[in-house]
Amino acid sequence: MIRRLLTAFALLGFTALAHAAFDIDQLMTELARNPGGQAKFVEKRHLALLDRPVVATGEMTYTAPDRLEKRTLTPKPETMVLDKDTLSLERDRRKMSIQLSQRPEVAAFVESIRSTLQGNRASLERNYTLLLAGHRDAWVLTLVPTESRIATLLQRITLSGVREQVLVIEYLQADGDRTEMTIEPVKAP
């Protein structure tokens, strides 16, 4: 009887340790397994100047390791494509492109999302302190800027998800404005 109790306590302790041991390296390994895919999104921008959030909806496609496309469908069509070092934006039949290597503050912001999707810890740690809470099936990763150029624009980015899937991204700007994007992966037929 005592032997069974000791075995049960040992198993409980091991299970608790295994559950508590989820760390950033494990999360990055999970994220790196995601080959990419399509998702729908709803983005709510909470701006101090407005009584209600501005809501946008659309579709996203991530192609590992370095291509991310965001197509906003409502309230106004817009396409943003991140392909390697180039960020392109098309809105109202106007196109604009920038090389991220020429805009380090923009690159750091953009790389926060792409590097998370890639599971690239080293890239994230170049500009952010990483804080992780939760476990494999319900995690929250908070990125706090370490670079002053980024910190003047952004307080933090909080990403949450399940295993290799990022399901929510929240940006809290330095001025208090906040954007929250919920992501729903589209299952292949």
N, CA and C of each residue as an Amber inpcrd file, in Angstrom:
protein
   567
   0.8250000  -1.1990000   0.0000000   0.0000000   0.0000000   0.0000000
   0.8660000   1.2580000   0.0000000   1.8320000   1.2960000   0.9030000
   2.7150000   2.4580000   0.9750000   3.5140000   2.5860000  -0.3180000
   3.9390000   1.4420000  -0.8370000   4.6950000   1.4490000  -2.0890000
   3.8550000   2.0610000  -3.2250000   2.5670000   1.6970000  -3.2970000
   1.6790000   2.2570000  -4.3260000   1.4870000   3.7530000  -4.1270000
   1.3380000   4.1810000  -2.8850000   1.1910000   5.6190000  -2.6120000
   2.4480000   6.3720000  -3.0320000   3.6050000   5.8350000  -2.6970000
   4.8570000   6.4850000  -3.0920000   4.9830000   6.5340000  -4.6120000
   4.6080000   5.4510000  -5.2740000   4.6370000   5.4160000  -6.7390000
   3.6810000   6.4490000  -7.3130000   2.4770000   6.5360000  -6.7450000
   1.4880000   7.5180000  -7.2170000   2.0060000   8.9300000  -7.0190000
   2.5750000   9.2210000  -5.8440000   3.1180000  10.5590000  -5.6070000
   4.2700000  10.8660000  -6.5600000   5.1110000   9.8680000  -6.8040000
   6.2240000  10.0690000  -7.7300000   5.7070000  10.3690000  -9.1300000
   4.6850000   9.6250000  -9.5630000   4.1050000   9.8740000 -10.8830000
   3.4560000  11.2500000 -10.9550000   2.7390000  11.6220000  -9.9090000
   2.1330000  12.9580000  -9.8780000   3.2070000  14.0360000  -9.9320000
   4.2530000  13.8440000  -9.1710000   5.3510000  14.8160000  -9.1730000
   6.0150000  14.9040000 -10.5270000   6.2310000  13.7530000 -11.1690000
   6.8390000  13.7290000 -12.4960000   5.9400000  14.4260000 -13.5090000
   4.6270000  14.1340000 -13.4320000   3.6760000  14.7650000 -14.3490000
   3.6750000  16.2760000 -14.1520000   3.6650000  16.7260000 -12.9120000
   3.6760000  18.1690000 -12.6320000   4.9600000  18.7960000 -13.1540000
   6.0870000  18.1160000 -12.9460000   7.3510000  18.6550000 -13.4510000
   7.3610000  18.7100000 -14.9640000   6.8670000  17.6670000 -15.6100000
   6.8310000  17.6530000 -17.0750000   5.9410000  18.7660000 -17.5880000
   4.8200000  18.9850000 -16.9250000   3.8940000  20.0480000 -17.3400000
   4.5120000  21.4270000 -17.1030000   5.2000000  21.5810000 -15.9730000
   5.7930000  22.8660000 -15.6200000   7.0500000  23.1530000 -16.4330000
   7.6400000  22.1320000 -17.0280000   8.9170000  22.2990000 -17.7090000
   8.8020000  22.9060000 -19.1020000   7.5930000  23.2090000 -19.5670000
   7.4390000  23.8100000 -20.8880000   8.1660000  25.1420000 -20.9020000
   9.1000000  25.2930000 -21.8260000   9.8900000  26.5150000 -21.8610000
   9.9470000  27.0860000 -23.2770000  10.6590000  28.1780000 -23.4220000
  10.7230000  28.8780000 -24.7050000  11.3250000  27.9980000 -25.7970000
  12.3530000  27.2240000 -25.4560000  12.9420000  26.3360000 -26.4760000
  11.9250000  25.3190000 -26.9770000  11.1180000  24.7750000 -26.0810000
  10.0930000  23.8140000 -26.5020000   9.0430000  24.4950000 -27.3730000
   8.6450000  25.7100000 -26.9950000   7.6740000  26.4470000 -27.8070000
   8.2470000  26.7160000 -29.1970000   9.4910000  27.1600000 -29.2680000
  10.1080000  27.4510000 -30.5600000  10.1930000  26.1900000 -31.4210000
  10.4640000  25.0380000 -30.7960000  10.4870000  23.7750000 -31.5340000
   9.1080000  23.4600000 -32.0920000   8.0720000  23.6680000 -31.2820000
   6.6940000  23.4500000 -31.7490000   6.3860000  24.3670000 -32.9330000
   6.6820000  25.6530000 -32.7820000   6.3720000  26.6230000 -33.8330000
   7.1240000  26.3150000 -35.1280000   8.3600000  25.8840000 -35.0090000
   9.1650000  25.5720000 -36.2000000   8.5900000  24.4000000 -36.9870000
   7.7750000  23.5780000 -36.3470000   7.1550000  22.4250000 -37.0320000
   6.0120000  22.8480000 -37.9540000   5.5110000  24.0610000 -37.7910000
   4.3740000  24.5150000 -38.5870000   4.8430000  24.8130000 -40.0110000
   4.3440000  24.0620000 -40.9940000   4.7830000  24.2710000 -42.3740000
   4.1390000  25.4920000 -43.0250000   3.1870000  26.0860000 -42.3350000
   2.4710000  27.2220000 -42.9040000   1.0600000  26.8180000 -43.2490000
   0.3610000  27.7300000 -43.8970000  -1.0070000  27.4510000 -44.2740000
  -1.8120000  28.7210000 -44.3620000  -3.1200000  28.5410000 -44.4430000
  -4.0240000  29.6800000 -44.5840000  -4.8420000  29.8460000 -43.3140000
  -5.2730000  31.0810000 -43.0860000  -6.0930000  31.3870000 -41.9170000
  -6.9770000  32.5830000 -42.2260000  -8.0550000  32.6750000 -41.4790000
  -8.8990000  33.8650000 -41.5040000  -8.5370000  34.6780000 -40.2800000
  -8.7080000  35.9930000 -40.3650000  -8.4130000  36.8150000 -39.1960000
  -9.4880000  37.8690000 -38.9940000  -9.5920000  38.2920000 -37.7440000
 -10.3930000  39.4470000 -37.3500000  -9.4520000  40.3260000 -36.5400000
  -9.3070000  41.5590000 -36.9760000  -8.3920000  42.4950000 -36.3240000
  -9.2050000  43.6480000 -35.7500000  -9.0210000  43.8950000 -34.4450000
  -9.7100000  45.0050000 -33.7790000  -8.6630000  46.0040000 -33.3030000
  -8.7860000  47.2370000 -33.8110000  -7.8690000  48.3060000 -33.4130000
  -8.5860000  49.2300000 -32.4510000  -8.0880000  49.2980000 -31.2460000
  -8.6500000  50.1570000 -30.2070000  -7.8030000  51.4300000 -30.1670000
  -8.3750000  52.5070000 -30.6760000  -7.6580000  53.7800000 -30.7620000
  -8.2610000  54.7740000 -29.7820000  -7.4230000  55.5170000 -29.1040000
  -7.8860000  56.4690000 -28.0960000  -8.8450000  57.5060000 -28.6850000
  -8.6840000  57.8370000 -29.9410000  -9.5150000  58.8600000 -30.5690000
 -10.9210000  58.3910000 -30.9160000 -11.1610000  57.0820000 -30.8720000
 -12.4490000  56.5290000 -31.2990000 -13.1820000  55.8500000 -30.1470000
 -14.5220000  55.9250000 -30.1890000 -15.3450000  55.2860000 -29.1570000
 -15.4010000  53.7710000 -29.3150000 -15.3270000  53.3050000 -30.5500000
 -15.4120000  51.8730000 -30.8430000 -14.1780000  51.4260000 -31.6190000
 -13.8530000  50.1480000 -31.4900000 -12.6960000  49.6630000 -32.2590000
 -12.9840000  49.6400000 -33.7540000 -11.9380000  49.8000000 -34.5300000
 -12.0080000  49.6340000 -35.9760000 -11.7720000  48.1500000 -36.2360000
 -12.7120000  47.5190000 -36.9300000 -12.6320000  46.0720000 -37.1460000
 -12.3300000  45.7930000 -38.6140000 -11.3540000  44.9460000 -38.8330000
 -11.0010000  44.5060000 -40.1820000 -11.0150000  42.9760000 -40.2010000
 -11.3850000  42.4190000 -41.3570000 -11.3620000  40.9700000 -41.5070000
 -10.6330000  40.6260000 -42.7980000 -10.1550000  39.4010000 -42.8520000
  -9.4780000  38.9860000 -44.0630000  -8.8640000  37.6140000 -43.9520000
  -7.8540000  37.3990000 -44.7740000  -7.1910000  36.1020000 -44.8750000
  -5.6830000  36.2980000 -44.8120000  -5.0300000  35.2990000 -44.2590000
  -3.5710000  35.3140000 -44.1840000  -3.0380000  33.9990000 -44.7310000
  -1.8650000  34.0660000 -45.3290000  -1.1790000  32.8680000 -45.7860000
   0.2710000  32.9600000 -45.3220000   0.7210000  31.9220000 -44.6370000
   2.1140000  31.8430000 -44.2150000   2.7510000  30.6870000 -44.9570000
   3.8480000  30.9690000 -45.6560000   4.6240000  29.9500000 -46.3410000
   5.9950000  29.9260000 -45.6790000   6.2400000  28.8750000 -44.9170000
   7.5060000  28.7700000 -44.1920000   8.6640000  28.7420000 -45.1870000
   9.7680000  29.3570000 -44.8920000  10.0580000  30.0140000 -43.6260000
   9.8810000  31.5340000 -43.6240000   9.6980000  32.1780000 -44.7800000
   9.8230000  33.6440000 -44.7450000   8.8390000  34.4270000 -45.6030000
   7.6870000  33.8720000 -45.8790000   6.6890000  34.6180000 -46.6550000
   5.3740000  34.6560000 -45.8790000   4.8660000  35.8550000 -45.7100000
   3.6110000  36.0700000 -45.0080000   2.7840000  37.0530000 -45.8150000
   1.5520000  36.6650000 -46.1210000   0.6610000  37.5360000 -46.8870000
  -0.6060000  37.7620000 -46.0760000  -0.9960000  39.0150000 -45.9670000
  -2.2070000  39.3960000 -45.2410000  -3.1020000  40.1670000 -46.2040000
  -4.2700000  39.6000000 -46.4940000  -5.2330000  40.2400000 -47.3900000
  -6.4320000  40.7030000 -46.5650000  -6.5540000  42.0000000 -46.3820000
  -7.6980000  42.5590000 -45.6770000  -8.8430000  42.6940000 -46.6740000
  -9.9990000  42.1730000 -46.3010000 -11.1600000  42.2090000 -47.1780000
 -12.1460000  43.3010000 -46.7710000 -12.3440000  43.4780000 -45.4570000
 -13.2380000  44.5240000 -44.9480000 -12.5130000  45.2830000 -43.8440000
 -12.7530000  46.5440000 -43.6450000 -13.7270000  47.3800000 -44.3250000
 -13.2570000  47.8650000 -45.6960000 -11.9470000  47.7340000 -45.9580000
 -11.3990000  48.2200000 -47.2170000 -10.3140000  47.2470000 -47.6710000
 -10.3480000  46.8300000 -48.9360000  -9.3380000  45.8840000 -49.4170000
  -7.9190000  46.4420000 -49.3120000  -7.0290000  45.5660000 -48.8590000
  -5.6170000  45.9290000 -48.7200000  -4.8250000  44.6280000 -48.7120000
  -3.6540000  44.6340000 -49.3330000  -2.7880000  43.4620000 -49.3290000
  -1.4100000  43.8590000 -48.8470000  -0.9170000  43.0940000 -47.8910000
   0.4280000  43.2960000 -47.3860000   1.1720000  41.9780000 -47.5530000
   2.3550000  42.0350000 -48.1630000   3.1510000  40.8380000 -48.4000000
   4.5500000  41.0550000 -47.8450000   4.9650000  40.1230000 -47.0170000
   6.3220000  40.1080000 -46.4960000   7.0160000  38.9200000 -47.1570000
   7.9890000  39.2090000 -48.0010000   8.7160000  38.1640000 -48.7100000
  10.2050000  38.4210000 -48.5410000  10.8220000  37.5910000 -47.7320000
  12.2320000  37.7520000 -47.3750000  12.4700000  39.1470000 -46.8080000
  13.2160000  40.0080000 -47.4850000  13.5560000  41.3350000 -46.9630000
  12.6170000  42.4390000 -47.4630000  11.6070000  42.0830000 -48.2350000
  10.7370000  43.0960000 -48.8390000   9.3430000  43.0680000 -48.2200000
   8.8730000  44.2370000 -47.8210000   7.5130000  44.4030000 -47.3340000
   6.7770000  45.2580000 -48.3550000   5.6980000  44.6940000 -48.9310000
   4.9160000  45.3960000 -49.9560000   3.5060000  45.6170000 -49.4500000
   2.9610000  46.7750000 -49.7870000   1.6040000  47.1260000 -49.3940000
   0.8670000  47.6520000 -50.6090000  -0.3570000  47.1520000 -50.8150000
  -1.1970000  47.6390000 -51.9080000  -2.5430000  48.0410000 -51.3200000
  -2.9110000  49.3080000 -51.5660000  -4.1690000  49.8460000 -51.0650000
  -4.6510000  50.9090000 -52.0490000  -5.9310000  50.8750000 -52.3870000
  -6.5050000  51.8600000 -53.3110000  -5.7050000  51.9640000 -54.6070000
  -5.3290000  50.8350000 -55.1520000  -4.5540000  50.7470000 -56.3980000
  -3.1910000  51.4220000 -56.3170000  -2.7530000  51.7240000 -55.1090000
  -1.4100000  52.2830000 -54.9060000  -0.5390000  51.2030000 -54.2810000
   0.6950000  51.1290000 -54.7700000   1.6280000  50.1210000 -54.2720000
   2.8470000  50.8030000 -53.6550000   3.3290000  50.1820000 -52.5820000
   4.5080000  50.6940000 -51.9030000   5.3300000  49.4970000 -51.4360000
   6.6400000  49.5890000 -51.5440000   7.5230000  48.5320000 -51.0660000
   8.6770000  49.1470000 -50.3060000   9.1070000  48.4430000 -49.2640000
  10.3070000  48.8830000 -48.5430000  11.1950000  47.6670000 -48.3050000
  12.4690000  47.9270000 -48.2670000  13.4450000  46.9080000 -47.9250000
  13.6340000  46.9870000 -46.4180000  13.3970000  45.8900000 -45.7270000
  13.5020000  45.8900000 -44.2690000  14.9100000  46.2130000 -43.7930000
  15.9000000  45.8370000 -44.5730000  17.2840000  46.1160000 -44.1800000
  17.5590000  47.6170000 -44.0930000  16.7460000  48.4210000 -44.7700000
  16.9250000  49.8820000 -44.7350000  16.1050000  50.5410000 -43.6240000
  15.2140000  49.8000000 -42.9820000  14.3520000  50.3360000 -41.9270000
  14.3840000  49.4030000 -40.7150000  15.4210000  49.4680000 -39.8810000
  15.5890000  48.5120000 -38.7860000  14.4200000  48.4730000 -37.7960000
  13.7820000  49.6220000 -37.5400000  12.6640000  49.6170000 -36.5920000
  11.4500000  48.8900000 -37.1670000  11.2170000  49.0330000 -38.4620000
  10.1350000  48.3040000 -39.1210000  10.5000000  46.8150000 -39.1770000
  11.7430000  46.5360000 -39.4970000  12.2030000  45.1460000 -39.5750000
  12.0090000  44.4350000 -38.2410000  12.3420000  45.0890000 -37.1470000
  12.2060000  44.4710000 -35.8220000  10.7520000  44.1530000 -35.5120000
   9.8600000  45.0340000 -35.8850000   8.4350000  44.8190000 -35.6520000
   7.9280000  43.6570000 -36.5080000   8.2430000  43.6820000 -37.7910000
   7.8000000  42.6450000 -38.7220000   8.4060000  41.2980000 -38.3450000
   9.6720000  41.3000000 -37.9840000  10.3510000  40.0580000 -37.6350000
   9.7880000  39.4340000 -36.3710000   9.1550000  40.2320000 -35.5170000
   8.5660000  39.6490000 -34.3060000   7.5330000  38.5990000 -34.6700000
   6.7590000  38.8520000 -35.6970000   5.7360000  37.8930000 -36.1100000
   6.3560000  36.7590000 -36.9260000   7.1390000  37.1220000 -37.9250000
   7.7200000  36.0760000 -38.7710000   8.6350000  35.1590000 -37.9530000
   9.4530000  35.7110000 -37.0930000  10.3630000  34.8870000 -36.2940000
   9.6020000  33.9980000 -35.3140000   8.4760000  34.4890000 -34.8060000
   7.6440000  33.6270000 -33.9540000   7.0970000  32.4710000 -34.7750000
   6.5620000  32.7620000 -35.9510000   6.0260000  31.7010000 -36.8030000
   7.1060000  30.6920000 -37.1860000   8.3310000  31.1630000 -37.3550000
   9.4520000  30.2810000 -37.7140000   9.9780000  29.4950000 -36.5180000
   9.6580000  29.9660000 -35.3140000  10.2550000  29.3760000 -34.1230000
  11.7110000  29.7810000 -33.9840000  12.0280000  31.0170000 -34.3750000
  13.4030000  31.5050000 -34.4080000  13.6870000  32.3690000 -33.1740000
  14.0980000  31.7160000 -32.1030000  14.3580000  32.4080000 -30.8390000
  15.4750000  33.4480000 -30.9600000  16.5550000  33.0940000 -31.6200000
  17.6910000  34.0130000 -31.7410000  17.2830000  35.3260000 -32.4020000
  16.4780000  35.2350000 -33.4500000  16.0050000  36.4350000 -34.1320000
  15.1260000  37.2840000 -33.2060000  14.2450000  36.6430000 -32.4550000
  13.3890000  37.3760000 -31.5270000  14.2020000  38.0790000 -30.4450000
  15.2090000  37.3840000 -29.9340000  15.9930000  37.9370000 -28.8240000
  16.9230000  39.0710000 -29.2420000  17.0630000  39.3150000 -30.5280000
  17.8510000  40.4760000 -30.9680000  17.1770000  41.7870000 -30.5760000
  15.8380000  41.7750000 -30.4850000  15.1110000  43.0190000 -30.2070000
  14.1200000  42.9440000 -29.0520000  13.9330000  41.7550000 -28.4830000
  12.9010000  41.5870000 -27.4620000  13.3720000  40.7070000 -26.3190000
  12.8140000  40.9590000 -25.1420000  12.8870000  40.0180000 -24.0290000
  11.6720000  39.1160000 -24.1760000  11.8730000  37.8080000 -24.0480000
  10.7970000  36.8400000 -24.2330000  10.3230000  36.3220000 -22.8760000
   9.0150000  36.3650000 -22.6600000   8.4070000  35.8490000 -21.4350000
   7.3370000  34.8440000 -21.8420000   7.3910000  33.6480000 -21.2680000
   6.4560000  32.5940000 -21.6350000   5.6660000  32.1420000 -20.4200000
   4.3610000  31.9760000 -20.6060000   3.4900000  31.4180000 -19.5730000
   2.6550000  30.3150000 -20.2100000   2.1940000  29.3850000 -19.3800000
   1.3000000  28.3400000 -19.8660000   2.0190000  27.0470000 -20.1530000
   1.4090000  26.2660000 -21.0120000   1.9310000  24.9560000 -21.3780000
   1.6770000  24.7240000 -22.8620000   2.0740000  23.5780000 -23.3300000
   2.0420000  23.2610000 -24.7670000   0.6740000  23.4910000 -25.3980000
  -0.3830000  23.2120000 -24.6780000  -1.7310000  23.3060000 -25.2310000
  -2.4270000  24.6330000 -24.9370000  -1.7470000  25.5470000 -24.2980000
  -2.3000000  26.8890000 -24.0310000  -1.1590000  27.7610000 -23.5430000
  -0.4740000  28.4220000 -24.4770000   0.6950000  29.2250000 -24.1290000
   0.4730000  30.6960000 -24.4680000   1.2330000  31.5530000 -23.7710000
   1.2250000  32.9940000 -24.0210000   2.6840000  33.4410000 -24.0410000
   3.0950000  34.0090000 -25.1490000   4.4580000  34.5180000 -25.3090000
   4.3820000  36.0370000 -25.3950000   5.0990000  36.7040000 -24.4960000
   5.1250000  38.1620000 -24.4900000   6.4980000  38.6320000 -24.9370000
   6.5060000  39.5470000 -25.9030000   7.7350000  40.1380000 -26.4180000
   7.8050000  41.5800000 -25.9400000   8.8280000  41.8950000 -25.1650000
   9.0120000  43.2490000 -24.6520000  10.2420000  43.8380000 -25.3440000
  10.0870000  44.9740000 -26.0260000  11.2110000  45.5430000 -26.7770000
  12.4040000  45.8830000 -25.8920000  13.5950000  45.5640000 -26.3790000
  14.8310000  45.9480000 -25.6920000  15.5180000  47.1010000 -26.4080000
  15.1600000  47.3340000 -27.6440000  15.7200000  48.4330000 -28.4370000
  14.9030000  49.7040000 -28.1870000  15.5680000  50.8030000 -27.9140000
  14.8530000  52.0530000 -27.6020000  14.0120000  52.5490000 -28.7820000
  14.4770000  52.3470000 -30.0150000  13.6920000  52.7860000 -31.1810000
  12.3500000  52.0650000 -31.2510000  12.3540000  50.8060000 -30.8770000
  11.1110000  50.0340000 -30.8950000  10.2550000  50.4010000 -29.6880000
  10.8940000  50.5560000 -28.5340000  10.1600000  50.8540000 -27.2990000
   9.4500000  52.2040000 -27.3520000   9.9250000  53.1260000 -28.1730000
   9.2180000  54.4060000 -28.2950000   7.9050000  54.2490000 -29.0480000
   7.7600000  53.1610000 -29.7830000   6.5410000  52.8900000 -30.5490000
   5.6710000  51.8090000 -29.9250000   6.2830000  50.8740000 -29.2240000
   5.6060000  49.6480000 -28.8390000   5.9520000  49.2510000 -27.4110000
   4.9180000  49.0120000 -26.5770000   5.1600000  48.5120000 -25.2160000
   5.4390000  47.0260000 -25.2130000   4.5800000  46.2890000 -25.9520000
   4.7650000  44.8320000 -25.9820000   3.9060000  44.2110000 -27.0830000
   4.2840000  42.9920000 -27.4370000   3.4930000  42.1470000 -28.3280000
   3.2030000  40.8770000 -27.5330000   1.9510000  40.4800000 -27.5110000
   1.5710000  39.2550000 -26.8150000   0.9540000  38.3040000 -27.8290000
   1.5230000  37.1160000 -27.9160000   1.0260000  36.0910000 -28.8340000
   0.5600000  34.9100000 -27.9890000  -0.5510000  34.3240000 -28.3710000
  -1.0020000  33.1370000 -27.6560000  -1.4550000  32.0900000 -28.6570000
  -1.4020000  30.8500000 -28.2040000  -1.7750000  29.7850000 -29.1100000
  -1.7960000  28.4260000 -28.4700000  -1.8650000  27.4400000 -29.3380000
  -1.9040000  26.0370000 -28.9540000  -0.8790000  25.3080000 -29.8170000
   0.0360000  24.6370000 -29.1660000   1.0980000  23.8940000 -29.8540000
   1.7880000  24.7750000 -30.8960000   1.7320000  24.3920000 -32.2040000
   2.4410000  25.1630000 -33.2350000   1.5860000  26.2630000 -33.8490000
   0.3960000  26.4890000 -33.3220000  -0.5260000  27.4660000 -33.9100000
  -0.5620000  28.7580000 -33.0930000  -0.3050000  29.8740000 -33.7420000
  -0.5180000  31.1870000 -33.1430000  -1.9800000  31.5350000 -33.4050000
  -2.7400000  31.8210000 -32.3490000  -4.1670000  32.0760000 -32.4970000
  -4.5800000  33.5120000 -32.1840000  -3.7720000  34.2160000 -31.3930000
  -4.0670000  35.6120000 -31.0600000  -2.7580000  36.3870000 -31.0280000
  -2.7800000  37.5760000 -31.6250000  -1.6370000  38.4860000 -31.5620000
  -2.1760000  39.8280000 -31.0810000  -1.5650000  40.3560000 -30.0330000
  -1.9850000  41.6630000 -29.5180000  -0.7680000  42.5870000 -29.4610000
  -0.9410000  43.7750000 -30.0290000   0.0940000  44.8000000 -29.9980000
  -0.3810000  45.8990000 -29.0590000   0.4270000  46.2490000 -28.0870000
   0.1330000  47.3900000 -27.2290000   1.1640000  48.4570000 -27.5460000
   0.6980000  49.5320000 -28.1520000   1.5990000  50.6040000 -28.5610000
   2.0010000  51.4580000 -27.3660000   3.0620000  52.2020000 -27.5130000
   3.5510000  53.0630000 -26.4370000   2.5400000  54.1410000 -26.0680000
   1.7080000  54.5650000 -27.0230000   0.7060000  55.5970000 -26.7460000
  -0.5780000  55.0360000 -26.1380000  -0.6340000  53.7150000 -25.9030000
  -1.8010000  53.0980000 -25.2960000  -2.7840000  52.4950000 -26.2830000
  -2.6740000  52.8170000 -27.5650000  -3.5390000  52.1880000 -28.5570000
  -3.1910000  50.7020000 -28.6230000  -4.1890000  49.8940000 -28.9630000
  -4.0100000  48.4500000 -28.9320000  -4.6760000  47.8080000 -30.1410000
  -4.0220000  46.8120000 -30.6970000  -4.5800000  46.0320000 -31.7940000
  -4.5750000  44.5740000 -31.3910000  -5.7250000  43.9180000 -31.5860000
  -5.8340000  42.4950000 -31.2860000  -6.3070000  41.7590000 -32.5360000
  -5.5390000  40.7560000 -32.9300000  -5.8880000  39.9540000 -34.0950000
  -6.1320000  38.5180000 -33.6460000  -7.3260000  38.0120000 -33.9430000
  -7.6110000  36.6030000 -33.6960000  -7.4890000  35.8690000 -35.0330000
  -6.8780000  34.7010000 -34.9640000  -6.5460000  33.9410000 -36.1670000
  -7.2230000  32.5850000 -36.0910000  -7.8930000  32.2250000 -37.1630000
  -8.5590000  30.9230000 -37.2490000  -7.9750000  30.1680000 -38.4420000
  -7.1490000  29.1590000 -38.1540000  -6.5740000  28.3880000 -39.2560000
  -7.6700000  27.7620000 -40.1180000  -7.4370000  27.7710000 -41.4280000
  -8.3730000  27.1630000 -42.3720000  -7.9050000  25.7450000 -42.6230000
  -8.7670000  24.8020000 -42.3710000  -8.4360000  23.3940000 -42.5940000
  -8.5160000  23.0820000 -44.0830000  -7.5350000  22.3190000 -44.5600000
  -7.5520000  21.9000000 -45.9620000  -8.6870000  20.8990000 -46.1570000
  -9.4080000  20.9800000 -47.3070000 -10.5400000  20.0640000 -47.5350000
 -10.0930000  18.6200000 -47.6590000
